[in-house]
């Protein structure tokens, strides 16, 4: 294994992509059972694949019910954590009965292969629709933004429902939202959900799991998941819908997490100038670095989105320049202190420069007055000398003295002489 790589089994446990992990999954994932029987189900089509399982379109032979059947990737190779995550998904989803959360009908194991049978939603994942340009601005930017706000408000309703029943999703992202043919979203994949009232060694071990680009700053550090961290992830999805990009995009996971912790996201209108100020304010409130500055719950986020749809004033307010500076200084206290010190030093330096400039101005004015008095005295001496020479009959010398006096102070028409 080369420096910088990760052990494939470690990548499988974490659910993060990395070099070598796809090859391992390819060798150990279930065979493509399409067209074959799997317990009571007939596997008809492979629909997709994630870090934890492969999903097939399937039909229950006896009931005739169509389902999405998820099989754990590499069941014989999977770590105990991965198996536990698979069962946790079933446990979390079993608590939830909401029209926009995909329900699980059945869990089981067939020939050592764990599986989940879920409701089959005919549609596409939200991330695929974004990549296809389904949310690009057309002639009416308002119509697209109303659609985006309505879709995310519905997802936020589902997240609020889960929170009220003690379930934190912890991996909210566009790939985990399925949009059906009617345009309605459905939340899925509770594989790393945390049951809020049941802290366990498993949830503590999995605390840093999630998709880096959607992860809240506190989860990128050493804090635990909360309602606020799910609200942050909803803000990332809103940002993605408005701009086509994630707030932070980096080549490596470490750099991505650093940006999430330390860098302010670029305002959506900086990428797409047609983003409405209210939606930008809502989005940036969700993406606040400090959890207590976000919406306190998903319900309040959903309500602000609906206020935008109804053309009503939203509750969120954009951060002032002073507030942004204060937030930055809290994240960068050492650098902020250095800048304050430099400001003080610069202030002292500027004060000294100003004092020196004033002193120079005063000296310059005094020198000018002295020079003017000296020139006036010299001119008077020359005029007096001319008078004396004229009295003595030395007309030529008198005219020379007068000429020197005139060259020093020329005669201006209309101005009195002397």
FITORTI-732921 format. One record per residue (C-alpha): residue number from 0; chain; x, y, z. Coordinates in nm, 4 decimals, m for minus. Layout:
   nr  kette         u         v         w
  NUM      A         X         Y         Z
...
//
This chain:
   nr  kette         u         v         w
    0      A    0.0000    0.0000    0.0000
    1      A    0.1523    0.3332   m0.1116
    2      A    0.1795    0.6352    0.1211
    3      A   m0.1417    0.8387    0.1234
    4      A   m0.3618    0.5389    0.0443
    5      A   m0.6087    0.3856    0.2877
    6      A   m0.6718    0.0235    0.3628
    7      A   m0.9704   m0.0855    0.1476
    8      A   m1.1449   m0.2434    0.4461
    9      A   m1.1050    0.0888    0.6319
   10      A   m1.2642    0.2711    0.3391
   11      A   m1.5500    0.0253    0.3404
   12      A   m1.6049    0.0819    0.7128
   13      A   m1.6021    0.4583    0.6730
   14      A   m1.8090    0.4691    0.3590
   15      A   m1.5615    0.7185    0.2028
   16      A   m1.4456    0.6684   m0.1550
   17      A   m1.0767    0.6152   m0.2053
   18      A   m0.8192    0.4563   m0.4289
   19      A   m0.8593    0.0798   m0.4319
   20      A   m1.2005    0.0712   m0.2627
   21      A   m1.3978    0.0206   m0.5842
   22      A   m1.1821   m0.2777   m0.6820
   23      A   m1.2445   m0.4374   m0.3439
   24      A   m1.6182   m0.3781   m0.3729
   25      A   m1.6138   m0.5212   m0.7243
   26      A   m1.4516   m0.8417   m0.6013
   27      A   m1.6774   m0.8824   m0.2991
   28      A   m2.0142   m0.7373   m0.3976
   29      A   m2.3024   m0.9765   m0.4635
   30      A   m2.3124   m1.1343   m0.8055
   31      A   m2.5461   m0.9633   m1.0535
   32      A   m2.8507   m1.1728   m0.9692
   33      A   m3.0701   m1.0079   m1.2319
   34      A   m3.3284   m1.2558   m1.3523
   35      A   m3.2645   m1.4949   m1.0622
   36      A   m3.4455   m1.5786   m0.7412
   37      A   m3.3298   m1.4363   m0.4082
   38      A   m3.5363   m1.5857   m0.1310
   39      A   m3.8989   m1.4914   m0.1987
   40      A   m3.7931   m1.2209   m0.4476
   41      A   m3.7182   m1.2210   m0.8171
   42      A   m3.4412   m0.9752   m0.9060
   43      A   m3.5236   m0.7985   m1.2302
   44      A   m3.2928   m0.4968   m1.2641
   45      A   m3.0030   m0.3368   m1.0823
   46      A   m3.1092    0.0183   m0.9963
   47      A   m2.8020    0.1577   m0.8277
   48      A   m2.5245    0.1187   m0.5783
   49      A   m2.3867    0.3062   m0.2785
   50      A   m2.1070    0.2636   m0.0294
   51      A   m2.3112    0.0100    0.1670
   52      A   m2.5304   m0.1849   m0.0700
   53      A   m2.6594   m0.2655   m0.4172
   54      A   m3.0252   m0.1935   m0.4932
   55      A   m3.2349   m0.4032   m0.7309
   56      A   m3.5843   m0.3725   m0.8703
   57      A   m3.7498   m0.6890   m0.7453
   58      A   m4.0892   m0.8542   m0.7080
   59      A   m4.2156   m1.0627   m0.4194
   60      A   m4.3224   m1.3948   m0.5753
   61      A   m4.6183   m1.4659   m0.3471
   62      A   m4.7451   m1.1135   m0.2821
   63      A   m4.6745   m0.9802   m0.6318
   64      A   m4.5415   m0.6593   m0.4714
   65      A   m4.2735   m0.4575   m0.6446
   66      A   m3.9933   m0.3459   m0.4149
   67      A   m3.6475   m0.1923   m0.4131
   68      A   m3.4302   m0.4654   m0.2646
   69      A   m3.1002   m0.3574   m0.1058
   70      A   m2.8322   m0.6242   m0.0613
   71      A   m2.5332   m0.5569    0.1617
   72      A   m2.2176   m0.5161   m0.0468
   73      A   m1.9733   m0.8029    0.0078
   74      A   m2.1610   m0.9652    0.2947
   75      A   m1.8905   m1.2263    0.3458
   76      A   m1.6205   m0.9573    0.3515
   77      A   m1.8041   m0.6757    0.5306
   78      A   m1.6856   m0.5593    0.8699
   79      A   m1.9048   m0.5856    1.1761
   80      A   m1.9557   m0.2064    1.1621
   81      A   m2.0879   m0.2248    0.8057
   82      A   m2.3281   m0.5047    0.8975
   83      A   m2.4395   m0.3072    1.2038
   84      A   m2.4989    0.0010    0.9877
   85      A   m2.7121   m0.2087    0.7532
   86      A   m2.9311   m0.3270    1.0409
   87      A   m2.9396    0.0235    1.1894
   88      A   m3.0944    0.1525    0.8668
   89      A   m3.3797   m0.0919    0.9093
   90      A   m3.4183   m0.0074    1.2778
   91      A   m3.4246    0.3684    1.2119
   92      A   m3.6611    0.3524    0.9154
   93      A   m3.8945    0.1170    1.1020
   94      A   m3.9730    0.4037    1.3414
   95      A   m4.0863    0.6291    1.0594
   96      A   m4.4141    0.6350    0.8691
   97      A   m4.4151    0.9478    0.6560
   98      A   m4.5294    0.9960    0.2951
   99      A   m4.1888    1.1425    0.1994
  100      A   m3.9694    0.8854    0.3745
  101      A   m3.9270    0.5579    0.1882
  102      A   m4.0564    0.2806    0.4177
  103      A   m3.8950   m0.0585    0.4717
  104      A   m4.1311   m0.3515    0.4259
  105      A   m3.9071   m0.6335    0.5376
  106      A   m3.5563   m0.7212    0.6526
  107      A   m3.3917   m1.0583    0.6422
  108      A   m3.0979   m1.2715    0.5402
  109      A   m3.0700   m1.5212    0.2586
  110      A   m2.7722   m1.7563    0.2393
  111      A   m2.5706   m1.5220    0.4655
  112      A   m2.6673   m1.2179    0.2579
  113      A   m2.8549   m0.9454    0.4587
  114      A   m3.1229   m0.7557    0.2671
  115      A   m3.3823   m0.4784    0.3042
  116      A   m3.7053   m0.4686    0.1043
  117      A   m3.8177   m0.1054    0.0573
  118      A   m4.0971    0.0714   m0.1243
  119      A   m4.0114    0.1095   m0.4927
  120      A   m4.0192    0.4737   m0.5996
  121      A   m4.0208    0.5220   m0.9750
  122      A   m3.8006    0.8218   m1.0406
  123      A   m3.4452    0.9518   m1.0194
  124      A   m3.2149    1.0726   m0.7463
  125      A   m3.1996    1.4476   m0.6927
  126      A   m2.8265    1.4635   m0.7616
  127      A   m2.8811    1.3057   m1.1025
  128      A   m3.1549    1.5577   m1.1841
  129      A   m2.9187    1.8404   m1.0875
  130      A   m2.6458    1.6995   m1.3126
  131      A   m2.8989    1.6718   m1.5958
  132      A   m2.9747    2.0433   m1.5657
  133      A   m3.3323    1.9965   m1.4455
  134      A   m3.2995    2.2981   m1.2145
  135      A   m3.1227    2.5381   m1.4503
  136      A   m3.2777    2.8844   m1.4834
  137      A   m3.5137    2.9227   m1.7732
  138      A   m3.7096    3.2295   m1.8840
  139      A   m3.8645    3.2501   m1.5373
  140      A   m3.6074    3.2387   m1.2574
  141      A   m3.8869    3.2879   m1.0063
  142      A   m4.0666    2.9691   m1.1162
  143      A   m3.7514    2.7585   m1.0810
  144      A   m3.6739    2.9007   m0.7379
  145      A   m4.0299    2.8418   m0.6177
  146      A   m3.9942    2.4805   m0.7315
  147      A   m3.6626    2.4480   m0.5455
  148      A   m3.8041    2.6040   m0.2285
  149      A   m4.1109    2.3791   m0.2381
  150      A   m3.9071    2.0640   m0.2909
  151      A   m3.6669    2.1386   m0.0060
  152      A   m3.9491    2.2428    0.2267
  153      A   m4.1064    1.9001    0.1717
  154      A   m3.7751    1.7281    0.2494
  155      A   m3.7361    1.9454    0.5605
  156      A   m4.0836    1.8331    0.6731
  157      A   m3.9706    1.4699    0.6474
  158      A   m3.6489    1.5449    0.8377
  159      A   m3.8475    1.7216    1.1106
  160      A   m4.0751    1.4179    1.1390
  161      A   m3.7701    1.1926    1.1859
  162      A   m3.6194    1.4274    1.4446
  163      A   m3.9400    1.4305    1.6452
  164      A   m3.9139    1.0516    1.6665
  165      A   m3.5547    1.0575    1.7845
  166      A   m3.3868    0.9795    1.4495
  167      A   m3.1025    1.1937    1.3103
  168      A   m3.0264    1.1099    0.9471
  169      A   m2.6585    1.2255    0.9472
  170      A   m2.6103    1.1672    0.5752
  171      A   m2.8550    1.4053    0.4104
  172      A   m2.7485    1.4718    0.0521
  173      A   m2.9029    1.5018   m0.2917
  174      A   m2.8119    1.1404   m0.3749
  175      A   m3.0307    1.0226   m0.0845
  176      A   m3.3419    1.2003   m0.2127
  177      A   m3.5487    1.0252   m0.4805
  178      A   m3.7827    1.2371   m0.6918
  179      A   m4.0820    1.0527   m0.8329
  180      A   m4.2606    1.1078   m1.1644
  181      A   m4.4859    1.3709   m1.0050
  182      A   m4.1847    1.5689   m0.8821
  183      A   m4.2335    1.4703   m0.5171
  184      A   m3.9168    1.4010   m0.3116
  185      A   m3.8654    1.0932   m0.0933
  186      A   m3.5930    1.0625    0.1683
  187      A   m3.3980    0.7380    0.1881
  188      A   m3.0761    0.5751    0.3142
  189      A   m3.0715    0.5926    0.6939
  190      A   m2.7585    0.3742    0.6933
  191      A   m2.5681    0.5961    0.9361
  192      A   m2.8675    0.7367    1.1205
  193      A   m2.8308    0.8013    1.4906
  194      A   m3.1108    0.7112    1.7271
  195      A   m3.0952    1.0197    1.9453
  196      A   m3.2163    0.8493    2.2643
  197      A   m2.9913    0.5460    2.2293
  198      A   m2.6232    0.6399    2.2398
  199      A   m2.4130    0.3306    2.1830
  200      A   m2.0607    0.2242    2.1020
  201      A   m2.1699    0.1838    1.7417
  202      A   m2.3011    0.5395    1.7051
  203      A   m1.9912    0.6804    1.8738
  204      A   m1.7685    0.4802    1.6395
  205      A   m1.9668    0.6072    1.3417
  206      A   m1.9884    0.9669    1.4621
  207      A   m1.7636    1.1032    1.1852
  208      A   m1.9396    0.9129    0.9098
  209      A   m2.1192    1.0957    0.6329
  210      A   m2.0417    1.2485    0.2978
  211      A   m1.7697    1.5135    0.3438
  212      A   m1.9199    1.7767    0.1142
  213      A   m2.2474    1.7748    0.3103
  214      A   m2.0957    1.7428    0.6579
  215      A   m2.1506    2.0137    0.9192
  216      A   m1.8405    2.1924    1.0584
  217      A   m1.8851    2.0433    1.4062
  218      A   m1.8868    1.6906    1.2578
  219      A   m1.5700    1.7751    1.0663
  220      A   m1.4193    1.8499    1.4070
  221      A   m1.4793    1.6578    1.7275
  222      A   m1.8445    1.7294    1.8067
  223      A   m2.1409    1.4937    1.7823
  224      A   m2.4367    1.4914    1.5456
  225      A   m2.7438    1.6952    1.6315
  226      A   m3.0570    1.8448    1.4789
  227      A   m2.8393    2.1415    1.3765
  228      A   m2.6030    1.9199    1.1755
  229      A   m2.8942    1.7827    0.9708
  230      A   m3.0152    2.1425    0.9158
  231      A   m2.6678    2.2302    0.7844
  232      A   m2.6861    1.9421    0.5347
  233      A   m3.0241    2.0682    0.4135
  234      A   m2.8557    2.4035    0.3523
  235      A   m2.5903    2.2311    0.1409
  236      A   m2.8637    2.0696   m0.0705
  237      A   m3.0324    2.4095   m0.1149
  238      A   m2.6970    2.5619   m0.2180
  239      A   m2.6495    2.2782   m0.4690
  240      A   m2.9965    2.3330   m0.6148
  241      A   m2.9401    2.7089   m0.6498
  242      A   m2.5893    2.6968   m0.7968
  243      A   m2.5225    2.3469   m0.9300
  244      A   m2.2216    2.3267   m0.6941
  245      A   m2.1452    2.2316   m0.3368
  246      A   m2.0408    2.5156   m0.1038
  247      A   m1.6918    2.3632   m0.0799
  248      A   m1.5209    2.1560   m0.3463
  249      A   m1.1727    2.0198   m0.2851
  250      A   m0.9638    1.7357   m0.4242
  251      A   m0.9026    1.5609   m0.0928
  252      A   m1.1189    1.4824    0.2079
  253      A   m0.8797    1.6532    0.4518
  254      A   m0.8832    1.9799    0.2556
  255      A   m1.2608    1.9592    0.2173
  256      A   m1.3066    1.9244    0.5942
  257      A   m1.0645    2.2121    0.6588
  258      A   m1.2641    2.4419    0.4317
  259      A   m1.5900    2.3371    0.5955
  260      A   m1.4481    2.4238    0.9381
  261      A   m1.2648    2.7460    0.8513
  262      A   m1.3825    2.9041    0.5242
  263      A   m1.7039    3.0981    0.4638
  264      A   m1.9021    2.9700    0.1638
  265      A   m1.9268    3.1924   m0.1394
  266      A   m2.2761    3.3465   m0.1463
  267      A   m2.4978    3.1658   m0.4017
  268      A   m2.5616    3.4926   m0.5891
  269      A   m2.1864    3.5119   m0.6491
  270      A   m2.2247    3.2013   m0.8669
  271      A   m2.5744    3.2614   m1.0014
  272      A   m2.6702    3.6292   m1.0015
  273      A   m3.0413    3.5439   m1.0346
  274      A   m3.0620    3.3774   m0.6932
  275      A   m3.3222    3.5657   m0.4905
  276      A   m3.1796    3.7463   m0.1834
  277      A   m3.4293    3.5711    0.0461
  278      A   m3.3264    3.2229   m0.0687
  279      A   m2.9614    3.3213   m0.0321
  280      A   m3.0263    3.4418    0.3233
  281      A   m3.2096    3.1174    0.4087
  282      A   m2.9289    2.9094    0.2594
  283      A   m2.6480    3.0940    0.4390
  284      A   m2.8330    3.0749    0.7705
  285      A   m2.8369    2.6956    0.7364
  286      A   m2.4649    2.7009    0.6544
  287      A   m2.3584    2.9065    0.9571
  288      A   m2.0448    2.7631    1.1173
  289      A   m2.1925    2.7889    1.4674
  290      A   m2.4871    2.5490    1.5216
  291      A   m2.6785    2.8007    1.7349
  292      A   m2.6886    3.0476    1.4444
  293      A   m2.8726    2.8045    1.2165
  294      A   m3.2451    2.7371    1.2171
  295      A   m3.3238    2.5650    1.5483
  296      A   m3.5057    2.2876    1.3633
  297      A   m3.6050    2.1716    1.0163
  298      A   m3.9638    2.2919    1.0654
  299      A   m3.8575    2.6575    1.0904
  300      A   m3.6455    2.6161    0.7778
  301      A   m3.9471    2.4709    0.5932
  302      A   m4.1657    2.7594    0.7095
  303      A   m3.9194    3.0250    0.5894
  304      A   m3.9014    2.8531    0.2503
  305      A   m4.2808    2.8663    0.2287
  306      A   m4.2790    3.2334    0.3282
  307      A   m4.0582    3.2937    0.0242
  308      A   m4.3026    3.0991   m0.1954
  309      A   m4.5921    3.3110   m0.0631
  310      A   m4.3955    3.6355   m0.1172
  311      A   m4.4014    3.7030    0.2569
  312      A   m4.1103    3.8434    0.4594
  313      A   m3.8806    3.5651    0.5803
  314      A   m3.7684    3.5376    0.9418
  315      A   m3.3987    3.4966    0.8645
  316      A   m3.1858    3.8086    0.8281
  317      A   m2.8560    3.8415    0.6405
  318      A   m2.5520    3.8734    0.8631
  319      A   m2.4137    4.2260    0.8976
  320      A   m2.0519    4.3069    0.8142
  321      A   m1.9800    4.3436    1.1878
  322      A   m2.1338    4.0018    1.2591
  323      A   m1.9340    3.8375    0.9785
  324      A   m1.6149    3.9949    1.1163
  325      A   m1.6994    3.8713    1.4661
  326      A   m1.7630    3.5165    1.3410
  327      A   m1.4338    3.5200    1.1517
  328      A   m1.2430    3.6434    1.4575
  329      A   m1.3907    3.3605    1.6683
  330      A   m1.2714    3.1024    1.4155
  331      A   m0.9296    3.2673    1.3756
  332      A   m0.8519    3.4174    1.7184
  333      A   m0.4719    3.4176    1.6768
  334      A   m0.4856    3.5860    1.3358
  335      A   m0.7514    3.8310    1.4567
  336      A   m0.5346    3.9245    1.7566
  337      A   m0.2378    3.9792    1.5253
  338      A   m0.4426    4.2056    1.3008
  339      A   m0.5691    4.4017    1.6006
  340      A   m0.2091    4.4473    1.7190
  341      A   m0.1052    4.5567    1.3726
  342      A   m0.3966    4.7988    1.3717
  343      A   m0.2854    4.9473    1.7025
  344      A    0.0738    4.9738    1.5833
  345      A   m0.0434    5.1242    1.2547
  346      A   m0.2616    5.3700    1.4464
  347      A    0.0330    5.4775    1.6607
  348      A    0.2490    5.5078    1.3504
  349      A   m0.0118    5.7156    1.1693
  350      A   m0.0482    5.9417    1.4724
  351      A    0.3264    5.9980    1.4761
  352      A    0.3319    6.0694    1.1031
  353      A    0.0424    6.3163    1.1394
  354      A    0.2196    6.4963    1.4257
  355      A    0.5392    6.5221    1.2221
  356      A    0.3440    6.6534    0.9244
  357      A    0.1743    6.9196    1.1374
  358      A    0.5100    7.0192    1.2853
  359      A    0.6633    7.0475    0.9392
  360      A    0.3696    7.2583    0.8255
  361      A    0.4145    7.4935    1.1191
  362      A    0.7892    7.5251    1.0553
  363      A    0.7301    7.5829    0.6862
  364      A    0.4807    7.8621    0.7591
  365      A    0.7218    8.0252    1.0056
  366      A    1.0048    8.0095    0.7534
  367      A    0.7822    8.1658    0.4872
  368      A    0.6912    8.4534    0.7174
  369      A    1.0562    8.5141    0.8036
  370      A    1.1521    8.5060    0.4367
  371      A    0.8777    8.7526    0.3527
  372      A    0.9921    8.9931    0.6275
  373      A    1.3532    8.9714    0.5062
  374      A    1.2539    9.0399    0.1460
  375      A    1.0356    9.3336    0.2532
  376      A    1.3259    9.4799    0.4545
  377      A    1.5643    9.4421    0.1582
  378      A    1.3165    9.6046   m0.0750
  379      A    1.2760    9.8969    0.1655
  380      A    1.6518    9.9405    0.1854
  381      A    1.6747    9.9586   m0.1952
  382      A    1.3919   10.2132   m0.2143
  383      A    1.5534   10.4224    0.0583
  384      A    1.8866   10.4009   m0.1257
  385      A    1.7225   10.5164   m0.4486
  386      A    1.5731   10.8179   m0.2690
  387      A    1.9139   10.9136   m0.1281
  388      A    2.0886   10.8822   m0.4670
  389      A    1.8204   11.0928   m0.6391
  390      A    1.8690   11.3607   m0.3746
  391      A    2.2442   11.3568   m0.4420
  392      A    2.1924   11.3778   m0.8176
  393      A    2.3067   11.0230   m0.8845
  394      A    2.0191   10.9542   m1.1190
  395      A    2.1726   10.6501   m1.2912
  396      A    2.2482   10.4666   m0.9673
  397      A    1.9067   10.5606   m0.8274
  398      A    1.7350   10.4034   m1.1319
  399      A    1.9396   10.0844   m1.0848
  400      A    1.8205   10.0520   m0.7214
  401      A    1.4603   10.1097   m0.8307
  402      A    1.4957    9.8407   m1.0999
  403      A    1.6168    9.5831   m0.8435
  404      A    1.3263    9.6686   m0.6137
  405      A    1.0742    9.6298   m0.8970
  406      A    1.2192    9.2928   m1.0044
  407      A    1.1693    9.1686   m0.6477
  408      A    0.8054    9.2859   m0.6384
  409      A    0.6607    9.3439   m0.9869
  410      A    0.3989    9.6163   m1.0341
  411      A    0.0516    9.4630   m1.0920
  412      A   m0.2012    9.6929   m1.2645
  413      A   m0.4671    9.8151   m1.0224
  414      A   m0.2646    9.7180   m0.7143
  415      A   m0.1228   10.0020   m0.5028
  416      A    0.2566   10.0375   m0.4847
  417      A    0.4365   10.0430   m0.1497
//
